[in-house]
């Protein structure tokens, strides 16, 4: 569910007018001078994905959604811009998702 929720955030951003309109451009967006997603920042996005990540990505592309309406996520309990400025949608595992 957590990986599908991250995919939901990415696809919600693709559909939102304030963000780039492709999955690639959302993942590598450098809004505020830094990558928005830690795997893009660390370079781990270029590694071979594990099986559960491939399944989650395919589910998202087939229409599966978690944390519907979310545009942001971070570690649960972490004080961040989203936790102070956006509405909490759902906590899944160790991550909080915000609209």
URLIN-V90907 format. One record per helix or strand of 3 or more residues. SS is the DSSP state (h for helix, s for strand). FROM is the first residue (numbers start at 1). TO is the last residue. If there is no record, write none. Layout:
BEGIN
<<SS	FROM	TO> <SS	FROM	TO>>
END
This chain:
BEGIN
<<h	2	15> <h	23	27> <h	31	33> <h	38	42> <h	44	46> <h	51	61> <s	72	75> <h	81	85> <s	88	92> <s	95	98>>
END
